[in-house]
Amino acid sequence: MYKSIKTLFLAVFGLMLISGCDGLLDTEDTTSVSPETAQENIEGIEAILTSVYNRTQSEFRYGRELTLSPDILADNTEQHPVTSGRGDNYAVNAQGSHLSFWNTSYLTINEANYVIEGADIIEDVPQETRDRIKGEAYFQRGFAYFDLARSYGYEPGREVNGWDQSAIIRTEPTRDVSDADLRSRSSNVDVYDQAREDLEEAVSLLESDDRGVYFANYAAANALLARLHLYLENWDEAIDYADEAITASGLELIDTEEDIEEAFYEVPNPESIYEISIDPVEESLGSNDGLCPWTNPTHWFDIMPSQDLLDIYDADDYRNNWFAVHSDGYPYTLKWDCSTGPFDDNIPVVRLPEMYLIMAEAHAELDQITPALAALEEVQTARGLTPFVSADKDAIIDEVMVERRRELNFEGHRWFDLKRRAMDITKQEGAETVPYDDFRILPDLPSDEVDNNPNLEQNPGY
């Protein structure tokens, strides 16, 4: 969707990755126009913003790494017995095999910083356009910082051995060597605060002007804030933002077996609050890197749903239709079935049922049993299940965690759900459980960044 506009961006804004400063140090290509020149008109700013969007669909963000890897790292998947090797090290949590998107995130952040700065200096642009551009950039910057915070550091209050380092915070563009100071990592509290502040700014700027489900929008900003506050265990805030996201989205849960079976073939998904649209002609990740090639029998088919995952579905659950069995006898997910192209699918990043499950968990944590069960019932009834009933807070939370597996598998949640609750990482059959205090809970930072920045400390154990 985005690359046709990104062509303009590449013509005016030559970014080259140089190691040693968070993947951010950029230099000007001899045939390009400077970033400052690109910031002087609306076309240049929009082109930079397009590149920000384009980076979210990279295999090093939601094109694969943050959508599929969290399930491979935990217990929602198994490796096909005949494997090309994709995901094998993730499946056993081999040292150094973990989420890896540090550099891609900082390129995203740097470009978002250019957009935020440029939106204030361009002339002859209506205020509503200026606000919309800034709102989308704040959304993407906050989104990137949230992903960095929840991956490269512990959640506040969940630290192991007092380790509270997280990501590097940069809120100004890095233009050249003089801007590329070698910074240390900020604390987990500070990085989560940065993500929260950015997303709150996006909410305020996008309330009256958004471009729909394929772009940063008001409902999606509220939804990410609900997710962020769930991770921080700010239960009241998680409920409020999830409720606002549901209302603002204007969506309803689909509730028939046929509609649920077809949901991931529809463009957009009928429950998407924010979705990445893939143009298979210009944006395909190809046969090696996308979600469909890794999980579908028509390609590599290395990653399968685990038997442990399949066993948690009742016979009446409509979501059984999200799985099929190949002629070789092994199951596969239909969520990523090359529905938009030979190797590609649109990627629903935030879907409506997650908001109800956030509300159910947060209400339960507050001992608000009736609204917790009501939110859980919304999802379970829509999926053909008899609603879960209990007066016990812990039993409800356990059921929500199971329901999140049923609903959100292969969408990048399982590893994070276990980590944010300081739980041991249960694994597929044949792999050992990873204790929460194991150093492999956190990924390693890119070695070239650590080697070239004396202020950048590596995560423990690496």
C-alpha positions in Angstrom: 0.0 0.0 0.0 2.7 2.4 0.9 5.7 1.8 -1.3 4.4 3.8 -4.4 4.6 6.9 -2.2 7.8 5.7 -0.6 9.5 6.0 -4.0 9.1 9.7 -3.7 10.6 9.6 -0.3 13.7 7.7 -1.5 14.2 10.3 -4.1 14.4 13.1 -1.7 15.6 11.5 1.6 18.5 9.1 1.4 18.9 7.2 4.7 21.8 4.9 5.1 22.2 2.7 8.1 25.6 3.1 9.9 26.3 1.1 13.0 27.3 2.7 16.3 24.3 4.9 17.2 21.1 2.8 17.6 20.9 2.2 13.9 20.1 5.9 13.5 23.1 7.7 12.1 22.0 8.9 8.6 24.1 10.5 5.9 22.9 12.3 2.8 23.2 10.4 -0.5 25.0 12.4 -3.1 22.0 12.3 -5.5 19.4 13.1 -2.8 17.9 16.2 -1.3 18.5 16.7 2.4 16.0 15.8 5.0 15.7 19.5 5.9 14.6 20.2 2.3 12.1 17.3 2.5 10.6 18.9 5.6 9.9 22.2 3.8 6.7 21.0 2.0 3.7 18.8 2.6 4.7 16.3 -0.1 8.1 15.7 1.5 6.6 15.3 5.0 4.0 12.9 3.7 6.7 10.9 2.0 8.7 10.6 5.2 5.5 9.5 7.0 4.9 6.9 4.3 8.3 5.4 5.0 7.4 5.3 8.7 4.4 3.2 7.9 6.4 1.1 5.5 8.8 0.0 8.2 6.0 -1.5 10.3 5.5 -4.2 7.6 9.2 -5.2 7.5 9.9 -8.8 8.5 11.8 -7.2 11.4 8.6 -5.8 12.8 5.1 -6.9 12.0 5.8 -8.6 8.7 7.1 -11.5 10.9 9.2 -10.8 13.9 6.5 -9.3 16.2 3.6 -11.3 14.8 4.9 -14.8 14.6 8.1 -15.1 16.7 6.3 -14.5 20.1 4.3 -17.7 19.5 7.3 -19.7 18.4 9.2 -18.6 21.5 6.4 -19.9 23.7 3.9 -22.8 23.4 1.5 -21.9 20.7 3.5 -23.6 17.9 5.6 -26.6 17.0 8.2 -27.2 14.3 7.1 -29.4 11.4 9.2 -32.6 11.5 10.5 -31.8 8.0 11.8 -28.3 8.5 14.0 -25.9 6.6 15.3 -24.6 9.9 13.2 -21.4 10.1 12.3 -20.9 13.7 14.2 -23.9 15.0 16.4 -21.9 17.3 13.5 -19.8 18.5 11.6 -23.0 19.3 14.2 -24.0 21.9 15.1 -20.5 22.9 18.7 -20.9 21.9 20.9 -18.2 23.3 20.8 -15.2 21.0 17.6 -16.4 19.2 15.0 -13.9 20.2 13.0 -11.0 19.0 15.4 -8.8 16.9 14.0 -5.4 15.7 16.2 -2.8 17.5 17.6 -1.1 14.4 14.4 -1.1 12.4 12.6 0.5 15.4 15.1 3.3 15.6 14.9 4.1 11.9 11.1 4.3 12.4 11.6 6.6 15.4 14.0 8.8 13.6 11.7 9.3 10.6 8.8 10.0 13.0 10.9 12.6 14.7 11.4 14.3 11.3 7.7 14.3 10.6 6.8 15.7 14.1 9.4 18.5 13.7 8.5 19.1 10.0 4.8 19.4 10.7 5.4 22.4 12.8 7.6 24.3 10.3 5.9 23.7 7.0 3.8 26.6 5.8 0.4 27.0 4.1 -1.0 23.8 5.5 -4.4 23.7 7.3 -4.1 23.1 11.0 -6.2 19.9 10.7 -3.7 18.5 8.2 -0.8 19.5 10.5 -2.5 17.8 13.5 -3.3 14.6 11.5 0.3 14.3 10.3 1.7 14.8 13.8 -0.9 12.5 15.3 0.1 9.7 13.0 3.8 10.2 13.7 3.3 10.3 17.4 1.3 7.1 17.1 4.0 5.3 15.3 6.8 6.6 17.5 4.9 5.6 20.6 4.1 2.2 19.1 7.8 1.7 18.4 8.8 2.7 21.9 6.2 0.4 23.4 7.5 -2.6 21.4 11.1 -1.8 22.5 10.0 -1.4 26.1 8.1 -4.7 26.3 10.8 -6.6 24.5 14.2 -5.4 25.5 13.5 -4.7 29.1 11.3 -5.9 32.0 8.0 -4.4 32.9 8.3 -1.9 35.9 8.0 -3.9 39.1 8.9 -7.2 37.3 12.6 -6.6 37.2 15.0 -9.5 37.8 18.0 -8.8 40.0 17.2 -5.1 39.8 17.9 -4.8 36.0 15.7 -1.9 34.8 17.4 -0.8 31.6 15.3 -0.6 28.5 15.8 1.4 25.3 17.4 4.6 24.2 15.1 7.6 24.0 15.4 10.0 21.1 12.8 12.6 20.4 14.8 14.8 18.0 15.9 13.9 14.4 19.4 12.5 14.1 20.7 14.3 10.9 24.5 13.8 11.0 27.4 12.8 13.2 27.0 15.9 15.4 23.5 14.7 16.3 24.5 11.1 16.9 25.6 11.3 20.5 26.3 8.0 22.1 23.6 7.6 24.7 22.9 5.1 27.4 19.7 3.2 27.8 16.8 4.8 29.7 15.0 3.0 32.5 12.0 0.8 31.8 9.8 3.3 33.6 11.0 6.2 31.4 10.6 4.3 28.1 7.1 3.2 29.0 6.3 6.8 29.9 7.6 7.9 26.5 5.4 5.5 24.7 2.4 6.5 26.8 3.0 10.2 26.3 3.3 9.7 22.5 0.2 7.7 22.3 -1.8 10.2 24.4 -0.6 12.9 22.1 -1.8 10.8 19.2 -5.2 10.4 20.8 -5.6 14.2 21.2 -4.5 14.9 17.6 -6.4 12.2 15.8 -9.8 12.5 17.5 -11.3 14.6 14.7 -9.3 13.5 11.7 -8.1 10.0 10.8 -7.7 8.0 7.6 -9.2 4.7 8.7 -8.1 1.3 9.7 -4.9 1.2 7.5 -3.5 4.3 9.2 -2.9 5.5 12.7 -6.3 6.5 14.0 -8.1 7.6 17.2 -9.5 4.2 18.1 -6.2 2.5 17.4 -4.3 4.9 19.6 -6.8 4.2 22.5 -6.4 0.5 21.8 -2.6 0.6 22.1 -2.9 2.6 25.3 -5.2 0.0 26.7 -2.6 -2.7 25.8 0.2 -0.6 27.3 -1.7 0.0 30.6 -2.5 -3.8 30.8 1.3 -4.4 30.7 1.8 -1.8 33.4 -1.0 -3.3 35.5 -2.8 0.1 35.5 -6.1 -1.7 35.5 -8.5 1.3 35.6 -6.7 3.0 32.7 -6.7 -0.3 30.7 -10.4 -0.5 31.1 -11.1 3.1 30.1 -8.9 3.1 27.0 -10.2 -0.3 25.9 -13.8 0.9 26.3 -13.1 4.0 24.3 -11.4 2.0 21.6 -14.4 -0.2 21.3 -16.8 2.7 21.1 -14.7 4.8 18.7 -14.0 1.9 16.3 -17.7 1.5 15.6 -17.1 -2.3 15.2 -19.0 -5.2 16.5 -17.7 -8.7 17.2 -18.6 -11.1 14.4 -20.6 -13.9 15.8 -21.4 -16.5 13.1 -19.3 -19.6 12.2 -19.2 -18.6 8.6 -18.1 -15.0 9.2 -15.4 -16.1 11.7 -14.1 -18.7 9.2 -13.8 -16.0 6.5 -12.5 -13.1 8.7 -8.8 -13.4 7.9 -9.6 -13.6 4.2 -11.5 -10.3 4.2 -9.7 -7.0 3.5 -9.7 -5.5 6.0 -10.5 -8.0 8.7 -14.0 -7.1 9.9 -12.7 -6.8 13.5 -9.5 -4.8 12.8 -9.0 -1.5 14.6 -5.6 -1.1 13.0 -4.4 -3.2 10.1 -1.3 -3.2 7.9 -2.2 -3.4 4.3 0.1 -5.2 2.0 0.4 -4.6 -1.8 1.7 -7.9 -3.0 3.1 -6.3 -6.2 5.3 -3.7 -4.6 5.5 -4.8 -0.9 5.9 -8.6 -0.9 8.4 -10.0 1.6 8.8 -12.9 -0.8 9.0 -16.6 -0.2 11.5 -16.5 2.6 10.3 -13.9 5.1 6.6 -13.5 5.3 4.0 -15.0 7.6 2.4 -17.2 5.0 5.6 -18.8 3.7 6.6 -19.8 7.3 3.3 -21.3 8.2 1.5 -22.6 5.1 1.9 -25.9 3.3 2.2 -24.2 -0.1 5.6 -22.9 1.0 8.1 -23.8 3.8 5.5 -24.9 6.4 8.0 -24.9 9.2 5.7 -23.5 11.9 2.6 -25.4 13.0 0.0 -24.9 15.8 1.0 -27.0 18.8 -1.1 -29.8 20.0 -1.3 -28.0 23.3 -2.9 -25.0 21.6 -5.4 -27.2 19.6 -6.4 -29.0 22.7 -7.8 -25.9 24.4 -10.6 -25.5 21.9 -14.0 -26.9 22.6 -15.7 -28.8 19.8 -18.3 -26.0 19.4 -15.8 -23.2 19.1 -16.2 -21.5 15.7 -12.4 -20.7 15.8 -11.7 -24.4 15.0 -12.2 -23.2 11.4 -8.9 -21.1 11.7 -7.0 -24.4 11.4 -6.8 -27.1 8.8 -4.9 -30.4 8.4 -2.5 -30.9 5.5 -2.4 -34.0 3.4 0.8 -35.0 5.4 -1.4 -35.2 8.5 0.0 -32.0 10.2 -2.1 -29.0 11.2 -1.6 -25.5 10.0 -3.1 -22.1 10.7 -5.4 -20.4 8.2 -4.8 -16.9 9.6 -1.9 -16.5 7.2 -3.0 -18.2 4.0 -1.5 -15.9 1.3 -4.9 -14.2 1.0 -3.6 -10.9 -0.6 -0.8 -12.4 -2.8 1.5 -15.3 -3.4 3.4 -14.8 -0.2 1.4 -12.1 1.7 -1.5 -11.3 3.9 -2.8 -8.1 5.4 -1.7 -8.0 9.1 -4.4 -7.1 11.7 -2.3 -5.5 14.4 -5.1 -4.7 16.8 -8.4 -6.4 16.7 -11.6 -5.7 18.6 -11.8 -8.9 20.7 -8.5 -8.0 22.3 -10.1 -5.0 23.8 -12.8 -7.1 25.5 -10.2 -9.5 26.9 -8.2 -6.6 28.3 -11.3 -5.3 30.0 -12.1 -8.8 31.4 -8.6 -9.2 32.8 -8.4 -5.7 34.3 -11.9 -6.0 35.9 -11.0 -9.3 37.4 -7.7 -7.9 38.8 -9.8 -5.2 40.5 -12.2 -7.9 41.9 -15.0 -6.5 39.7 -16.4 -10.0 39.0 -19.6 -9.0 37.2 -18.1 -6.7 34.5 -15.1 -9.1 34.1 -17.5 -12.0 33.3 -19.6 -9.7 31.0 -16.5 -8.7 28.9 -15.4 -12.3 28.7 -18.9 -13.4 27.7 -18.9 -10.9 24.8 -16.0 -12.8 23.2 -17.0 -16.3 24.1 -20.7 -16.0 23.0 -19.6 -14.5 19.7 -17.3 -17.5 19.2 -20.1 -20.1 19.9 -19.1 -21.0 23.4 -21.1 -21.2 26.6 -19.8 -18.3 28.7 -17.4 -19.1 31.5 -18.9 -18.5 35.0 -17.0 -18.2 38.3 -17.0 -16.1 41.4 -13.3 -16.6 41.8 -11.0 -13.8 40.6 -8.0 -16.0 39.9 -10.1 -18.5 38.0 -11.5 -15.7 35.7 -7.9 -14.5 35.0 -6.8 -18.0 34.2 -9.8 -18.3 31.8 -8.9 -14.9 30.2 -5.4 -16.2 29.6 -6.7 -19.3 27.9 -9.1 -17.2 25.9 -6.3 -15.0 24.7 -4.6 -18.1 23.3 -7.7 -19.2 21.5 -8.3 -15.8 20.0 -4.9 -14.2 19.5 -2.7 -17.1 18.5 -0.3 -16.5 15.6 -0.8 -12.7 16.2 2.2 -12.0 18.4 0.8 -12.1 22.0 1.7 -15.4 23.7 5.3 -14.7 24.8 4.4 -11.2 25.9 1.4 -12.4 27.9 3.6 -14.8 29.9 6.4 -12.2 30.3 4.2 -9.3 31.5 2.8 -11.5 34.2 6.3 -12.7 35.3 5.4 -16.3 34.4 7.7 -19.0 33.2 7.6 -19.5 29.5 6.0 -22.8 28.8 7.2 -24.4 25.6 6.2 -26.8 22.9 6.7 -30.5 23.4 10.4 -31.5 23.6 11.6 -28.0 24.7 12.4 -27.0 28.3 10.4 -24.4 30.1 12.2 -21.0 30.3 12.1 -19.7 33.9 11.1 -16.1 34.3 14.5 -15.4 35.9 16.4 -16.9 33.0 18.4 -14.3 31.1 16.8 -15.4 27.8 13.6 -13.7 28.8 15.3 -10.6 27.3 16.9 -10.5 23.8 20.4 -9.3 23.2 21.0 -5.9 21.7 22.8 -5.8 18.3 26.5 -6.5 19.0 27.7 -3.7 16.6 25.6 -1.2 18.6 27.1 -2.3 21.9 30.7 -2.5 20.5 30.5 1.0 19.0 28.8 2.7 21.9 30.6 2.5 25.2 27.5 3.9 27.0 25.3 1.1 25.8 25.1 -1.9 28.2 24.2 -5.3 26.8 21.4 -7.2 28.5 22.6 -9.6 31.2 23.8 -13.0 30.1 25.0 -12.0 26.7 
